[in-house]
Amino acid sequence: MLGLGLGLNKSKFVGSGFTGVLDVLPAAQFGVSYRRLTGNYSGNCSQVIRSSDLTSQDIGFVANVEDTASLLSFVGANDGFRSEWYDQSGNIRDASQATEASRPRIVSSGTLDTLGGVPAPVFDGSDDFLALASSLNIGSVSTVAFVGQVDATSAVWGVNPNNYIYVQANTVRVKLGDFDNTWNNQNDVPHMFGIERSIIAVRNGASVTLYVDGVSKGTKTSGAGASASFNNIGAHSARLNGQVKEVIVWTEELTPTQITTYVGF
């Protein structure tokens, strides 16, 4: 999975003795996070641009989480924005934003934007999003995991207008290829705004099981199993209003045990 036929910069992928979620569940096709996801990855976490002079700098990891000391030292008393979030899956689908006004913020006037005590970029709900370097066809069997906080009706990831996870106060709508169905408070979906959540959609053909915070909210069916695709974080017809800690996409159906043990935190 790591580098075969992909022309990788192999200096980013060397073993370190560290074991991450992508070492245990290696079929991921995309993965960005505040933490290292695999011991085979030794590249940077992100690239940040500071508001004072629009200079950019790569930010690495310290103790397997994003190096916030270096990040804050670089940004200083200014605002800082995430211009690139490096894909740790080995597939070189780094998520980036070239437009200045559409970059999510990671530092506000010298103060780090955090969620649950770790760095988490803030998407403004208006025009912020990060686009993958190449669109990802995730087929009809997949697991899409989002960890973050939604503060208002938003799409947490998607391909405008056909594939997305759309979150409302007590409702989550999942559209993957020709699958399109909704979970709400009748399915025991909790209040979704202003609270850190993990939202995981596991698809197998015409059925999807939705997990919120590692707990299954039931399986629903729709469509005939046409392939889905994924090419950005925080955008569909509605932008994300909230924060993101981690997004991982696997082209396999994770089991309930795998989700509760490794992903559903």
C-alpha positions in Angstrom: 0.0 0.0 0.0 2.8 2.4 0.8 4.4 3.5 -2.4 4.0 0.6 -4.9 3.6 2.1 -8.3 2.9 5.6 -6.9 6.3 7.3 -7.3 6.3 8.3 -3.6 9.0 10.5 -2.0 10.3 7.5 0.0 11.9 9.8 2.6 8.4 10.4 4.0 7.9 6.7 4.5 10.4 5.0 6.8 9.7 2.7 9.8 10.1 4.2 13.2 8.7 1.6 15.7 5.6 3.7 16.2 2.3 1.9 15.5 -0.7 4.0 14.4 -4.2 3.4 13.2 -3.1 3.0 9.6 -0.6 0.3 10.5 -3.4 -1.7 12.1 -6.0 -0.8 9.4 -3.8 -0.3 6.3 -6.3 -0.1 3.5 -6.8 3.7 3.8 -6.7 5.7 0.6 -6.6 9.1 2.4 -5.7 10.2 5.9 -5.0 13.6 7.6 -4.8 14.3 11.3 -3.3 16.3 14.1 -1.5 13.0 15.0 0.7 10.6 13.2 -1.4 7.8 11.7 1.4 5.3 10.8 4.9 4.5 11.8 5.8 4.4 8.1 5.3 8.1 7.7 8.0 10.6 8.7 6.8 13.6 6.7 5.2 16.8 8.0 1.7 17.2 9.5 0.7 20.4 7.7 1.7 23.7 6.1 0.7 26.9 7.7 0.6 30.5 6.3 0.8 33.5 8.7 -1.2 36.6 8.0 1.6 39.2 8.6 3.5 38.4 5.4 1.8 35.4 3.8 5.0 33.3 4.4 4.4 29.6 4.7 6.2 26.9 6.8 5.8 23.2 7.1 4.9 21.9 10.6 6.1 18.5 11.7 5.3 16.2 14.6 6.7 16.1 18.1 5.9 13.0 20.2 3.6 11.9 17.3 1.3 14.9 17.4 1.5 18.2 15.5 4.4 20.4 16.7 2.3 23.3 18.1 5.3 25.0 19.7 6.9 25.5 16.3 3.6 26.4 14.8 3.0 29.2 17.3 6.6 30.4 17.2 6.3 30.8 13.4 2.9 32.6 13.4 3.6 34.8 16.4 0.9 37.2 17.4 -0.7 36.9 14.0 -3.4 34.7 12.5 -2.3 31.4 10.9 -4.1 29.5 8.2 -3.8 25.8 7.1 -2.8 25.9 3.5 -2.0 22.2 3.2 -2.7 19.1 5.2 -0.5 16.2 4.3 -2.0 12.8 3.4 -0.4 10.1 5.5 -1.9 7.2 3.6 0.9 6.9 1.0 -1.3 8.0 -1.9 -0.1 11.6 -2.2 -3.6 13.2 -2.0 -2.5 16.1 0.2 -5.5 18.5 1.0 -4.7 22.1 0.2 -6.2 25.5 -0.5 -4.5 28.1 -2.8 -7.1 30.8 -2.3 -6.2 33.0 0.7 -9.8 33.7 1.8 -10.8 30.0 1.7 -8.1 28.6 4.0 -9.2 27.4 7.4 -7.7 29.1 10.4 -5.4 27.3 12.9 -4.2 30.3 15.0 -6.2 33.4 16.0 -4.1 36.4 17.1 -1.4 34.1 18.4 -3.7 31.7 20.1 -3.9 28.1 18.8 -7.3 26.9 17.6 -7.9 23.6 19.5 -10.6 21.0 20.0 -10.3 18.6 22.9 -6.9 20.1 23.7 -5.3 19.4 20.2 -4.9 21.6 17.1 -8.0 21.6 14.9 -8.4 24.1 12.0 -11.6 26.3 12.1 -13.7 26.3 8.9 -15.9 29.5 8.7 -19.0 28.0 7.1 -18.8 30.5 4.2 -16.0 29.6 1.8 -13.4 27.6 3.6 -12.4 24.1 2.4 -9.4 21.9 1.5 -9.2 20.1 -1.8 -7.5 16.8 -2.4 -4.6 16.8 -4.8 -6.5 14.1 -6.8 -10.1 12.9 -6.6 -10.5 9.6 -4.8 -12.9 6.9 -6.2 -13.9 5.0 -3.1 -16.1 2.5 -4.9 -19.1 1.0 -3.3 -17.4 -0.6 -0.2 -15.8 2.0 2.0 -15.5 3.6 5.5 -15.4 7.4 5.8 -14.4 8.7 9.3 -14.6 12.3 10.4 -13.6 13.6 13.8 -14.4 17.2 14.7 -17.1 19.6 15.7 -20.0 21.0 13.7 -21.4 24.3 14.9 -24.2 24.8 12.3 -25.8 23.0 9.4 -22.8 21.9 7.3 -21.3 19.4 5.0 -18.2 17.8 6.7 -16.8 16.4 3.5 -18.0 15.9 -0.1 -18.0 16.2 -3.8 -20.3 18.9 -4.9 -23.1 18.0 -5.5 -23.2 14.2 -5.5 -21.3 12.8 -2.5 -21.3 14.1 1.1 -22.0 13.8 4.7 -24.4 16.6 5.7 -25.0 17.4 9.4 -27.9 19.2 11.0 -28.8 19.5 14.7 -30.1 16.0 15.1 -29.8 14.6 11.6 -27.0 13.1 9.5 -27.5 12.6 5.8 -25.1 10.4 3.9 -24.9 10.4 0.1 -22.3 8.0 -1.4 -22.8 7.3 -5.1 -26.4 6.3 -5.5 -26.8 5.7 -1.8 -28.8 8.5 -0.1 -30.4 8.2 3.3 -30.9 10.1 6.6 -30.5 9.2 10.2 -32.2 11.4 12.8 -33.4 11.5 16.5 -35.7 8.5 15.7 -32.4 6.6 15.1 -31.0 7.9 18.4 -28.7 10.5 16.7 -27.6 12.9 19.5 -27.5 16.6 19.2 -24.7 17.3 16.8 -23.9 21.0 17.1 -21.1 22.4 19.3 -19.9 19.0 20.6 -16.9 17.1 19.4 -18.1 14.0 17.5 -16.7 11.1 15.4 -19.0 10.5 12.4 -18.3 7.3 10.5 -20.2 5.9 7.5 -19.5 2.3 6.6 -20.8 1.3 3.2 -21.2 -2.1 1.6 -23.0 -1.8 -1.7 -26.5 -0.5 -1.2 -26.3 -0.4 2.6 -24.6 2.1 5.0 -24.2 1.8 8.8 -23.7 5.1 10.5 -21.7 5.4 13.7 -21.6 8.4 16.0 -18.9 8.4 18.7 -18.3 4.7 18.0 -22.0 3.7 18.5 -24.0 2.3 15.6 -27.1 4.3 14.7 -28.4 1.5 12.5 -28.0 0.3 8.9 -30.1 1.7 6.0 -30.3 0.8 2.4 -30.6 2.9 -0.8 -29.5 2.6 -4.4 -27.9 -0.3 -6.1 -24.3 0.2 -5.0 -22.8 2.6 -7.6 -19.3 3.9 -6.8 -18.8 7.1 -4.7 -16.0 9.7 -4.8 -14.4 12.1 -2.5 -12.3 15.2 -3.2 -12.5 17.8 -0.4 -12.8 18.5 3.3 -15.5 20.9 4.4 -17.4 21.5 1.1 -20.5 20.4 -0.7 -23.3 22.9 -1.6 -22.9 23.9 2.1 -19.5 24.6 3.6 -18.4 23.3 7.0 -19.0 25.6 10.0 -16.8 24.0 12.6 -13.5 22.3 13.3 -11.7 19.2 12.0 -9.2 17.0 13.9 -9.0 14.0 11.5 -10.4 12.6 8.3 -9.7 9.0 7.1 -11.1 7.2 4.1 -10.7 3.4 3.7 -11.8 1.4 0.7 -13.0 -1.4 2.8 -15.8 -2.1 5.3 -14.5 -1.8 8.8 -16.0 -4.0 11.4 -17.8 -2.8 14.5 -14.9 -4.0 16.7 -12.3 -2.2 14.5 -14.4 1.0 14.7 -14.8 0.9 18.5 -11.2 -0.1 19.1 -9.3 2.1 16.7 -11.5 4.7 15.1 -14.6 5.6 17.1 -13.1 8.0 19.7 
